[in-house]
Amino acid sequence: MKSERAVMLVDCQSFYASVEKAAHPELCNKPIAVGDPARKSGIVLAACPIAKSYGVSTAMRNFEALAVCPDLTIVRPRMKTYIDVSTLITEIYETFTDLVEPWSIDEQFIDVTGSTSLFGSPEEIARQMQTKVMLSTGVWIRAGISSNKVLAKMATDNFAKKSESGIFELPVNQVESILWPLPVSQMYMVGSRMTAHFVRMGLNTIGDIARLELGEFKRRMRIRMGRQSDIKAEYYWQTARGIDPSPVVARAFAKPQSITRGRTVQSTKYQTMEDIEPLMIELVIEVCRTSRRHNSMGRVVTVSAGTMRRGFSRQMTLPSPTCLEHHVVSAARELFKKHWNGDPLTHLAVDLSQLTDDSTHQLDLFEDIERNLRLAKAQDSIKDRFGGAAIIRASSLLETAQARDRAIMIGGHYA
């Protein structure tokens, strides 16, 4: 491939399941899934290729997975192990180039433009990475290769994952012939709802968007989605044409635009405000602690709730940005009480957005904001050192609270 840049998106096949198979050789040729075997209604976090061939898929309920694959072995997740293996894989990539940008626990963007003189073509580098990762971890990796991150991602998702070699190169001069005929649903960052919008606009393939003039595409988007859709239109139009100037940044973790924490819960346990409020407070504590970790404050609080019949998502703008729990709890409680229909709760989430830097804040005649910030950060330091349950509120001792149990988990799962 002749291009100025050589960028890969490298993906680990069935990552959690692959790690478990490597740790349990006796399961090598058996269908396995990662989830909580003690909960029939729990969900599948990952399934190995053998299990997938029976119809087992991510997010399927355990009882559904066992129905389609009775011989399925469900293995309890070990999140710390997965993080450690992911870190090891990143270190393997970094033996080829320092330009390795984590995208998720099992995906990395890698710029090998400056490495080809040492290790060979991008495809040869990908093969060497496959061998090293397989020998070190037992995980099979797939690599999409192109000239930028967007094209590399689409090369991985649409072609490398379906290729026996696990490697696919998408030259820029072949984007029109290879990428444009694909259904629009297979374009990067296009989900089911956006797909429905595009199909109703008569845009069924990636090429249908790419062939339009930008002004015409914006016009159609405005008709469909309103006058505020110009930025979205430009983004999707550039993606369809494979335009992406963003660099691969070593070990880059972008500052979040918003911070959300949510839980799916058993409806039988969350039926009154007294049941729900301890969980709401815990979600707010997590949101505010994360906000302070990023040295951010937010001004818009959003509460989203699912119930047995219907849910809601509503937001409130605060008088000034904050990262203090009592400010966010007050807004979240008001939003929830105003819009909750009284049905048993199935899901609850709290979001803090419109984030700004916390180096300056609005003074308050009735509250010592600086003192409360120092106190909050001191509590954060104690939790960082001794664990999330080192300091908890009295409400977290109630039956419907979850903080004590989740303090020993990683990503909502036991380590």
Secondary structure, 3 states (H helix, E strand, C coil): CCCCCCEEEEEECCHHHHHHHHHCHHHCCCCEEECCCCCCCCECCEECHHHHHCCCCCCCEHHHHHHHCCCCEEECCCHHHHHHHHHHHHHHHCCCCCCEEEEECCEEEEECHHHHHHHCCHHHHHHHHHHHHHHHHCCCEEEEEECCHHHHHHHHHHCHHHCCCCEEECCHHHHHHHCCCCEHHHCCCCCHHHHHHHHHCCCCEHHHHHCCCHHHHHHHHHHHHCHHHHHHHHHHHHHHCCCCCCCCCCCCCCCCCEEEEEEECCHHHCCCHHHHHHHHHHHHHHHHHHHHHCCEEEEEEEEEEEECCCCEEEEEEEEEEECCHHHHHHHHHHHHHHHCCCCCEEEEEEEEECCEECCCCCCECCECHHHHHHHHHHHHHHHHHHCCCCCCCHHHHCCCCCHHHHCCEECCEEC
